[in-house]
Amino acid sequence: MLKYTISILFFLTCSTIFAQLGKNAKDTATYKDRYGLRVGIDVVRPIYSLFSEDTKGFEIVGDYRVTKRFYLATELGYRDQTRQEDFFNFSTKGQYIKIGVDYNAYKNWIGMENMIVVGIRYGFSTFSQSVNEYTINADPFIPVRTEPNGENYDGLSAHWAELVLGLKVEVLHNVFLGVSFRGNTLITSTKPENFKNLYIPGFERVFVNNNGFSFNYTVSYLIPLYRK
């Protein structure tokens, strides 16, 4: 009986030890998220450029994952835009850069890397304006007359802040489709003499209250660097 009792106790003790080891191994297993650089382009501007002579430009986008939910983000691009207003026609061309931070408000399942983006940006642009022509229409009894101008304003610049709301979804391995809405507020700008900055590259259309908005639709690729 003593031998049987000792054998049973030994078996139970070993079973408990191995079960505890297995439980600890399972409990300590963790999933490591991928951290890396994601780069891409805005697909809308090149398409516009193909079908319209008044719009040319491109935008390159990128972000770098810093923590589980925060990303450093940037956009840089070029615009050459001609716009027709009620009584004048003007062109704007220049480059811009935006830098800021994105927060991922979406809690992914394990292995997913989709994003609901809430972010802020600081934007800076250097550009030039050209008044192509204007229409004189001060009196309804005087025939409408359109005058060529050709006035150029170089060396202009603008600073603004952006609030970003958007989505990024992984559609293929490491390939993401994104869309974002930008609400812009102009901080300061160099104003040309006898003219107003109605369009700023990167900021887009400037409304009366110095606010504006823009969109972008992106395709980007994630370059994984490490896991954490």
Backbone as a ProteinNet text record, in pm:
[ID]
protein_1_A
[PRIMARY]
MLKYTISILFFLTCSTIFAQLGKNAKDTATYKDRYGLRVGIDVVRPIYSLFSEDTKGFEIVGDYRVTKRFYLATELGYRDQTRQEDFFNFSTKGQYIKIGVDYNAYKNWIGMENMIVVGIRYGFSTFSQSVNEYTINADPFIPVRTEPNGENYDGLSAHWAELVLGLKVEVLHNVFLGVSFRGNTLITSTKPENFKNLYIPGFERVFVNNNGFSFNYTVSYLIPLYRK
[TERTIARY]
83.3	0	87.1	194.8	283.8	346.8	386.4	444.7	343	219	113.6	86.4	83.5	55.3	165	290.9	402.8	399	366.5	359.8	251.2	133.6	23.2	59.9	119.1	158.7	263.5	357.1	461.1	399.8	303	236.4	158	83.5	5.2	94.5	207.4	300	359.6	401.2	458.7	354.8	229.9	123.8	96.3	94.3	70	180.9	307	421.3	417.3	393.6	390.4	271.7	158.1	41.9	69.2	135.9	168.6	267.5	364	460.9	393.1	300.7	227	141.6	78.5	-5.1	77.9	194.6	281.3	331.9	363.8	411.2	302.5	177.2	65.8	37.9	44.9	12.1	116.1	241.1	346.4	364.4	289.3	299.6	241.4	314.7	269.6	284.5	203.4	213.4	286.2	384.6	462	412	374.8	329.5	446.1	415.5	518.4	534	658.1	690.8	774.6	743.5	818.9	775.6	821.9	796.4	694.9	590.4	488.8	495.5	513	525.4	423.9	376.6	278.5	257.4	153.5	120.6	-29.3	-64.9	-204.9	-238.9	-339.5	-369.7	-461.2	-522	-619.5	-551.8	-446.6	-383.2	-328.9	-257	-211	-326.2	-437.9	-553.5	-613.5	-628	-674.8	-584.3	-454.3	-359.6	-376.4	-422	-441.2	-559.9	-662.4	-787.3	-809.5	-724.4	-744	-611.5	-609.7	-490.1	-473.9	-579.6	-575.4	-521.3	-503.1	-458.1	-341.6	-231.3	-115.2	-57.9	-2.1	58.7	70.4	133.9	150.4	167.7	150.5	173.4	229.6	336.8	396.9	363.8	319.1	279.6	365.4	380.4	457	424.7	440.7	428.8	521.2	559.4	650.2	590.9	574.2	512.5	610	567.3	652.5	612.5	482.6	430.7	314.7	244.9	137.1	30.7	3.6	-105.4	-61.9	60.9	102.8	202.3	186.7	269.7	317.4	444.1	490.5	448.2	395.3	340.5	385	393.8	431.4	371.2	350.9	311.6	391.3	433.6	498.8	455.1	445.1	394.4	415.6	356.6	367.9	232.7	195.9	70.7	95.9	26.4	19	-127.8	-195.1	-341.4	-383.9	-474.6	-536.4	-684.6	-733.4	-872.1	-940.9	-1069.2	-1152	-1252.6	-1241.8	-1339.2	-1440	-1529.2	-1635.5	-1581	-1478.5	-1431.2	-1282.4	-1216.3	-1073.6	-1029.7	-915.3	-854.7	-712	-669.8	-535	-475.1	-342.6	-268.5	-180.8	-167.6	-82.6	5.5	132.6	222	321.4	354.4	449.6	453.4	533.5	552.3	515.2	497.1	456.1	504.4	505.6	536.1	448.8	403.9	325.3	388.8	399.5	452.2	360.2	348.6	261.1	256.9	148.4	131.4	-6.8	-13.5	-140.7	-162.7	-289	-328.7	-425.5	-400.4	-488.8	-597.4	-721.2	-833.1	-901	-849.4	-911	-830.8	-899.7	-834.2	-839.9	-726.5	-721.7	-728.2	-779.5	-760.7	-613.8	-571.3	-432.6	-401.8	-294.7	-253.5	-306.1	-403.3	-457.3	-382.9	-375.7	-303.7	-382.5	-515.6	-599.8	-600	-640.9	-635.2	-759.7	-809.5	-897.2	-809.8	-779.5	-676	-736	-678	-703.7	-566.7	-545.2	-412	-411.2	-292.7	-270.8	-148.1	-145.5	-34.1	2.1	129.6	177.2	216.3	163	191.1	265.7	354.4	431.9	442	423.3	427.3	499.4	575.4	632	575.3	529.4	455.4	457.7	399.7	384.7	242.9	196.1	63.5	77.8	-12.1	-15.9	-161.1	-190	-322.5	-320.2	-396.1	-392.2	-478.5	-599.5	-688.9	-797.2	-860.5	-970.9	-1077.8	-1199.9	-1314.4	-1363.7	-1381.1	-1435.5	-1586.5	-1660.8	-1806.2	-1869.2	-1831.9	-1881.1	-2017.3	-2055.6	-2181.5	-2256.4	-2385	-2457.8	-2481	-2463.6	-2485.4	-2358.1	-2246.8	-2118.5	-2085.9	-2046.3	-2013.1	-1903.3	-1918.6	-1819	-1687.8	-1577.9	-1447.5	-1349.2	-1282.4	-1182.7	-1043.9	-964.7	-829.7	-724.2	-625.3	-512.8	-426.2	-371.4	-291.7	-148	-129.4	4.9	88.2	23.3	95.9	140.8	268.4	324.9	365.2	339.6	379.4	460.6	590.6	680.7	721.6	784.4	838.1	733.6	615.3	509.2	525	472.2	477.9	356	327.5	211.5	238.9	182.3	188.6	45.6	15.6	-120.1	-119.5	-233.3	-253.4	-366.6	-356.9	-457.4	-506.3	-634.5	-691.8	-724.2	-676.3	-688	-779.9	-876.2	-962.4	-960.5	-937	-929.4	-927.5	-908.7	-903.6	-785	-725.1	-626	-655.6	-669.9	-710.1	-610.5	-563.4	-472.2	-553.2	-537.6	-614.3	-534.7	-403.2	-312.8	-200.4	-117.5	-8.4	82.5	88	169.5	118.4	6.7	-48.5	-174.2	-177.7	-286.6	-353.7	-487.2	-564	-607.2	-598.4	-631.9	-714.1	-793	-868	-868.4	-855.9	-855.5	-920.5	-980.1	-1037.9	-952.7	-921.4	-835.8	-912.4	-921.9	-973.7	-858.9	-843.6	-725.3	-758.1	-663.6	-673.2	-542.5	-551.4	-432.7	-377.9	-247.9	-182.8	-129	-51.2	2.4	40.6	43.2	82.8	133.8	219.4	267.3	164.6	107.8	2.6	60.2	28.5	76.5	3.8	67.2	8.1	-111.5	-222.9	-345.6	-405	-376.2	-433.3	-442.1	-518.6	-536	-501.5	-442	-411.8	-541.7	-598.1	-722.6	-697.1	-575.4	-537.6	-392.1	-364.5	-229.4	-199.1	-88.8	-53.9	-47.4	-117	-123.5	-239.4	-269.6	-384.1	-511.2	-498.9	-607.4	-680.7	-810	-886.3	-891.7	-866.1	-870.8	-1003.1	-1084.9	-1213.4	-1198.8	-1310.5	-1306.7	-1251.8	-1286.5	-1243	-1106.8	-1028.7	-894.6	-896.1	-1009.7	-1019.4	-1033.9	-1017.1	-1033.3	-1038.8	-1052	-1053	-999.6	-957.3	-904.7	-920.7	-901.7	-908.4	-782.9	-754	-659	-697	-662.2	-688.1	-554.4	-507	-369	-359.3	-251.2	-206.1	-65.6	-41.9	88.3	134.6	263.5	326.3	405.2	384.3	454.3	585.1	694	826.1	853.2	829.6	851.8	1000.8	1031.5	1168.7	1198.4	1103.6	1122.8	987.9	988	865.9	882.6	770.7	775.4	646
-120.7	0	126.2	121.7	236.9	264.5	155.2	170.9	231	179.6	234.3	380.6	412.5	551.7	645.2	603.4	684.9	703.1	597	604.4	702.5	693.6	783.1	928.2	952.6	1089	1143.2	1059.6	1100.4	1135	1051.6	1076.1	1206.6	1230.9	1354.1	1477.2	1462.9	1575.6	1609.9	1507	1531.2	1589.4	1539.1	1589.9	1736.8	1772.8	1913	2004.2	1957.1	2038.1	2061	1951.7	1966.5	2051.1	2039	2121.5	2268.4	2296.8	2434.5	2492.6	2412.1	2459	2490.2	2402.3	2426.8	2550.5	2570.8	2690.3	2817.3	2812.4	2930.8	2961.5	2856.1	2877.6	2941.7	2897.5	2954.4	3097.4	3123.9	3257.1	3360.4	3318.4	3414.4	3434.4	3361.6	3379.7	3514.9	3594.9	3726.9	3741.8	3832.5	3865.1	3997.6	3998.3	4120	4192.3	4319.9	4402.8	4442.1	4465.4	4509.8	4661.8	4706.1	4848.2	4873.4	4983.4	5011.1	5139.6	5157.4	5277.6	5244.2	5328.2	5310.9	5430.7	5403.5	5509.6	5484.1	5594	5579.7	5709.2	5711.2	5828.2	5853.8	5979.5	6015.5	5983	5897.2	5850.6	5945.9	6043.2	6130.5	6233.5	6299	6407.4	6363.4	6251.1	6208.1	6178.7	6126.2	6099.3	6229.6	6328.7	6461.1	6519.2	6502	6559.1	6501.2	6375.3	6312.1	6369.6	6414.3	6456.3	6607.6	6682.7	6827	6899.3	6998.2	7079.6	7183	7207.1	7308.7	7256.4	7126.1	7067.3	6973.5	7000.6	6911.1	6902.3	6785.9	6773.4	6630.4	6614.4	6482.9	6503.3	6394.8	6398.9	6264.4	6268.8	6150.5	6152	6038.3	6029.5	5924.9	5941.5	5845.2	5855	5744.1	5746.1	5640.9	5664.5	5574.4	5546.7	5419.7	5380.8	5400	5479	5509.6	5424.8	5420.1	5336.4	5254.2	5184.7	5096.5	5172.4	5297.8	5372.6	5504.1	5549.2	5678.5	5660.5	5747.3	5744.3	5885.6	5898.9	6021.4	6018.1	6129.8	6130	6253.8	6240.4	6353.2	6336.7	6449.4	6453.7	6564.6	6540.6	6646.1	6633.1	6749.1	6743	6871.3	6872.9	6985.7	7007.9	7136.4	7170.8	7277.1	7262.3	7364	7372.7	7475	7483.3	7613.6	7605	7722.4	7721.9	7835.6	7844.4	7962.5	7941.3	8045.6	8091.9	8217.7	8277.3	8359.1	8429.4	8501.9	8606.6	8682.1	8793.6	8788.6	8679.5	8670.3	8524.9	8504.2	8373.2	8381.6	8286.5	8292.2	8152.7	8147.8	8021.9	8026.7	7912	7897	7774.7	7787.1	7671.7	7679.8	7563.5	7560.8	7425.2	7413.4	7289.2	7308.9	7198.1	7205	7081.5	7094	6982.2	6993	6879.3	6873.1	6769.2	6801.9	6707.2	6707.6	6591.9	6585.2	6446.6	6418.6	6295.2	6238	6105.2	6033.6	5942.6	5933.1	5840.6	5738.6	5610.8	5505	5478.4	5519.6	5503.7	5368.4	5281.5	5149.9	5043	4959.8	4851.2	4725.8	4691.2	4578.8	4444.5	4344.3	4207.3	4170.5	4060.4	4017.8	3991.3	4051.7	4034.4	4139.1	4220.4	4325.6	4457	4540.8	4668.4	4782	4773.8	4879.6	5000	5115.7	5239	5324.3	5379.2	5495.6	5611.7	5702	5802.9	5931.7	5978.6	6112.5	6178.5	6289	6346.4	6497	6552.5	6696.1	6714.3	6826.9	6857.4	7006	7032.8	7168.4	7169.6	7266.2	7271.9	7398.7	7384.3	7497.7	7486.3	7599.3	7599.9	7723.3	7706.1	7818.5	7809.7	7925.3	7919.7	8056	8061.3	8184.3	8191.9	8314.4	8338.4	8417.9	8390	8464.6	8497.4	8626.4	8668.4	8665.3	8573.7	8555.1	8657.9	8680.5	8778.5	8817.1	8931.6	8974.7	9040.8	9041	9093.3	9220.5	9326.4	9452.2	9450.1	9456.1	9444.2	9529.2	9657.7	9743.2	9801.9	9811.1	9875.9	9786	9757	9667.1	9726.1	9859.2	9923.1	9932.6	9891.6	9892.8	9749.7	9728.1	9591.8	9529.9	9401.8	9328.3	9324.4	9352.7	9355.7	9272.6	9181.8	9097	9145.1	9172.3	9225.5	9122.1	9098.2	9013.2	9088.6	9015	9080.7	9031.3	8904.4	8849.4	8893.8	8947.3	8989.9	8867.6	8862.6	8750.2	8794	8707	8732.1	8611.9	8632	8523.1	8536.6	8429.9	8432.8	8434.3	8376.9	8372.3	8248.9	8255.7	8142.4	8144	8029.2	8017.3	7910.5	7932.3	7836.1	7809.3	7683.4	7650.7	7527.1	7503.2	7385.6	7301.6	7171	7079.1	6983	6951	6840.1	6729.4	6608.2	6496.9	6390.2	6345.4	6232.3	6137.7	6007.7	5918.5	5771.3	5689.2	5543.4	5490.4	5380.7	5305.4	5157.3	5085.2	4945	4862.1	4751.3	4661.8	4571.1	4587.7	4509.8	4391	4403.4	4294.3	4296.5	4193	4188.5	4310.3	4395	4516.9	4629.6	4612.3	4715	4773.7	4907.6	4976	5076.2	5081.7	5188.7	5284.9	5415.9	5515.9	5628.8	5691	5810.9	5901.2	6031.9	6124.1	6256	6319.6	6453.2	6548.8	6665.6	6763.3	6893.7	6937.8	7069.8	7164.3	7271.4	7357.1	7494.8	7549.8	7687.2	7759	7867	7942	8020.1	8004.5	8076.6	8210	8205.4	8327.6	8299.5	8406.2	8390.4	8523.1	8513.7	8632.3	8668.8	8788.3	8827.9	8914.7	8881.7	8965.5	9100.1	9199.7	9333.4	9333.5	9390.5	9402.8	9268.1	9165	9033.5	8956.5	8847.5	8766.7	8622.4	8553.5	8411.6	8330.9	8297.4	8220	8070.6	8033.9	7892.4	7880.1	7784.3	7760	7612.1	7575	7433.6	7362.5	7250.4	7175.3	7214.8	7344.3	7394.4	7381.9	7394.9	7397.2	7531.4	7534.2	7657.8	7731.2	7860.6	7944	8020.8	7998.6	8066.7	8199.9	8274.6	8411	8415.1	8317.5	8315.9	8251.2	8234.7	8174.1	8028.4	7962.4	7819.3	7747.2	7617.7	7537.7	7390.7	7308.4	7164.4	7095.6	6972.6	6894.5	6746.2	6664.9	6519.8	6459	6335.4	6257	6109.2	6038.8	5895.2	5831.1	5742.8	5696.1	5545	5504.2	5365.3	5365.7	5284.2	5285.3	5142.9	5129.7	4999.3	5006.7	4907.9	4902.1	4826.8	4890.3	4824.8	4788.4	4663	4625.2	4631.1	4688.6	4700.5	4612.1	4602.6	4517.8	4491.3	4401	4368.8	4411	4444.3	4492.6	4457.1
0	0	0	77.7	83.3	-53.4	-124.2	-255.8	-353.1	-348.3	-436.2	-404.4	-274.8	-234.7	-282.8	-266.9	-311.9	-463.4	-537.1	-683.6	-728.1	-662.7	-699.7	-670.3	-551.4	-517.3	-614.8	-652.4	-747.5	-883.2	-928.1	-1056.8	-1054.2	-943.4	-932.8	-927.9	-856.1	-846.6	-981.8	-1055.7	-1188.4	-1283	-1276.8	-1363.7	-1335.5	-1205.1	-1167.9	-1217.6	-1204.8	-1248	-1398.6	-1474.7	-1620.9	-1666.4	-1599	-1634.6	-1607.8	-1495.5	-1462.8	-1561.8	-1602	-1701.3	-1834.3	-1874.7	-1998.2	-1990.6	-1873.9	-1856.8	-1861.8	-1795.1	-1795.7	-1935.8	-2011.8	-2148.1	-2233.1	-2212.3	-2288.4	-2245.7	-2114.5	-2064.4	-2106.9	-2122	-2153.6	-2303.2	-2386.4	-2530.8	-2569	-2648.6	-2690.1	-2840.2	-2898.6	-3040.8	-3056.1	-3142.3	-3164	-3288.2	-3271	-3382.6	-3471.1	-3597.9	-3691.8	-3685.1	-3687.2	-3690	-3814.9	-3884.7	-4004.7	-4072.4	-4194.3	-4273.7	-4382.4	-4392.2	-4495.9	-4591	-4719.4	-4820.2	-4931	-4992.3	-5099.1	-5173.3	-5257.1	-5337.4	-5332.3	-5357.3	-5377.8	-5522.9	-5545.7	-5680.6	-5756	-5689.4	-5755.1	-5844.2	-5795.2	-5870.6	-6006.2	-6015.4	-6148.4	-6244.3	-6191.6	-6278.1	-6328	-6238.2	-6280.9	-6389.3	-6373.3	-6468.2	-6608.3	-6616.6	-6746.1	-6821.5	-6750.1	-6813.4	-6810.8	-6745	-6736.3	-6754.1	-6843.5	-6862.4	-6752.2	-6674.3	-6569.1	-6436.3	-6424.4	-6297.6	-6321.8	-6256	-6260.5	-6119.6	-6087.9	-5956	-5909.7	-5795.7	-5733.2	-5583.6	-5509	-5364.4	-5319.4	-5241.3	-5180.2	-5031.6	-4978.7	-4838.1	-4768	-4637.3	-4558.9	-4411.9	-4341.6	-4195.9	-4135.2	-4010.5	-3938.5	-3801.6	-3769.1	-3643.5	-3528	-3427.9	-3313.5	-3192.6	-3162.5	-3053.9	-3109.4	-3021.3	-3066	-3144	-3105.1	-3168.1	-3234.9	-3211.7	-3265.2	-3380.9	-3482	-3602.1	-3634.1	-3674.6	-3737	-3883.3	-3934	-4069.8	-4146	-4278	-4362.7	-4500.6	-4568	-4708	-4775.6	-4898.1	-4975.7	-5120.2	-5187.5	-5323.3	-5400.6	-5518.7	-5612.1	-5677.1	-5698.3	-5765	-5871.8	-5983.6	-6088.2	-6125.8	-6075.8	-6083.7	-6149.2	-6247.1	-6309.2	-6274.9	-6224.5	-6180.5	-6248.3	-6278.4	-6337.7	-6233.1	-6190.6	-6099.6	-6181.2	-6113.5	-6183.5	-6280.1	-6238	-6319.1	-6349.1	-6318.6	-6350.2	-6354.3	-6418.1	-6432.7	-6380.1	-6297.3	-6239.6	-6229.5	-6218.9	-6206.8	-6082.5	-6018	-5900.1	-5918.4	-5889.9	-5895	-5780.2	-5723.7	-5613.4	-5546.1	-5442.8	-5369.7	-5222.9	-5153.7	-5013.1	-4938	-4805.8	-4717.6	-4593.5	-4543	-4420.2	-4327.6	-4201.3	-4103	-3981.5	-3916.1	-3800	-3739.7	-3667.7	-3592.3	-3622.3	-3637.7	-3652.4	-3532.6	-3490.8	-3383.3	-3441.6	-3415.8	-3463.6	-3359.3	-3390	-3296.2	-3309.2	-3396	-3415.9	-3342.7	-3264	-3191.4	-3277.8	-3337.6	-3431	-3359.7	-3431.8	-3389.3	-3410	-3350.8	-3364.3	-3511.5	-3560	-3698	-3793.9	-3750.2	-3835.6	-3812.4	-3915.9	-3905.7	-3970.6	-3966.1	-4020.2	-3926.6	-3978.7	-3900.6	-3920.4	-3811.4	-3813.6	-3768.9	-3860.1	-3838.3	-3783.1	-3673.7	-3622.2	-3607.7	-3679.6	-3679.2	-3691.6	-3676.4	-3694	-3782.3	-3856.4	-3944.3	-3934.4	-3956.1	-3985.4	-4131.6	-4207.3	-4349.5	-4387.8	-4486.7	-4537.2	-4688.1	-4758.5	-4904.4	-4954.7	-5061.4	-5137.1	-5278.4	-5332.7	-5458.7	-5527.5	-5646.8	-5723.1	-5777.7	-5800.3	-5856.3	-5985.9	-6080.4	-6206.6	-6239.2	-6258.5	-6304.3	-6456.7	-6515.4	-6660.7	-6733.7	-6683.5	-6744.6	-6645.2	-6669.2	-6584.2	-6670.3	-6619.6	-6692.8	-6626.4	-6706.2	-6657.1	-6678.3	-6569	-6577.5	-6468.5	-6461	-6353.2	-6382.3	-6507.7	-6544.6	-6642.5	-6615	-6705.8	-6843.7	-6859.9	-6990	-7072.9	-7014.4	-7084.8	-7127	-7249.6	-7294.4	-7207.1	-7184.1	-7105.2	-7182.1	-7112	-7176	-7094.1	-7159.2	-7094.1	-7131.4	-7029.3	-7050.5	-7009.9	-7095.3	-7051.7	-6951.1	-6857.3	-6753.6	-6756.8	-6720.4	-6717.2	-6599.6	-6495.6	-6375.3	-6296	-6260.4	-6186.3	-6046.3	-5948.5	-5809.7	-5763.1	-5749	-5710.6	-5563.3	-5512.6	-5377.1	-5268	-5291.9	-5191.9	-5103.7	-4983.4	-4890.8	-4799.9	-4739.1	-4649.5	-4544.6	-4425	-4314.8	-4268.9	-4238.4	-4193.4	-4103.6	-4038.4	-3952.9	-4010.8	-3992.4	-4045.8	-3938.6	-3943.2	-3868.1	-3967	-3940.3	-4033.8	-3976.1	-4057	-4024.1	-4143.7	-4119.3	-4233.7	-4197.3	-4300.7	-4287.4	-4366.9	-4317.3	-4392.4	-4372.9	-4484	-4479.3	-4559.3	-4500.7	-4570.4	-4662.3	-4793.7	-4890.9	-4944.2	-4947.9	-4980.6	-4877.6	-4879	-4782	-4798.9	-4695.2	-4690.9	-4780	-4848.9	-4937.6	-4873.7	-4862.3	-4793.4	-4886.6	-4878.7	-4940.9	-4831.6	-4861.9	-4761.1	-4818.2	-4733.1	-4768.5	-4646.5	-4667.3	-4554.3	-4592.7	-4493.7	-4505.5	-4423.1	-4479.6	-4412.5	-4392.7	-4269.1	-4238.9	-4210.4	-4289.6	-4285.7	-4228.8	-4153.9	-4103.4	-4134.3	-4210	-4249.8	-4131	-4103.1	-3993.1	-4042.8	-4148.7	-4207.5	-4351.6	-4434.7	-4573.8	-4627.7	-4728.6	-4799	-4905.5	-4896.3	-4988.9	-5100.5	-5225.2	-5336	-5338.2	-5397.7	-5405.8	-5500.6	-5453.9	-5533.2	-5571.8	-5493.9	-5521.5	-5390.5	-5389.7	-5269.7	-5302.5	-5205	-5224.1	-5213.3	-5328.4	-5331.1	-5341.9	-5377.1	-5385	-5343.4	-5253.3	-5203.6	-5221.8	-5284.9	-5300.5	-5164.9	-5155.2	-5029.8	-4941.9	-4937.4	-4861.7	-4944.5	-5074.9	-5173.1	-5168.1	-5194.5	-5205	-5070.3	-5072.8	-4952.1	-4953.8	-4853	-4844.5	-4770.4	-4761.1	-4708.4	-4566.4	-4484.1	-4344.7	-4324.3	-4433.7	-4429.4	-4386.9	-4402.5	-4379.2	-4512.7	-4510.1	-4630.7	-4596.7	-4698.7	-4676.6	-4801.2	-4784.2	-4895.7	-4865.2	-4968.1	-4956.6	-5018.3	-4978.8	-5057.1	-5051.2	-5159	-5172.7	-5206.7	-5121.2	-5132.2	-5148.1	-5211.7	-5213	-5154.5	-5052.1	-4985.2	-4956.4	-4932.2	-4906.3	-4775	-4688.8	-4561.3	-4575.4	-4530.9	-4525.9	-4379.9	-4340	-4199.6	-4164.2	-4047.9	-4003.2	-3882	-3790.9	-3673	-3607.9	-3509.7	-3435	-3288.9	-3228.8	-3090	-3019.9
[MASK]
++++++++++++++++++++++++++++++++++++++++++++++++++++++++++++++++++++++++++++++++++++++++++++++++++++++++++++++++++++++++++++++++++++++++++++++++++++++++++++++++++++++++++++++++++++++++++++++++++++++++++++++++++++++++++++++++++++

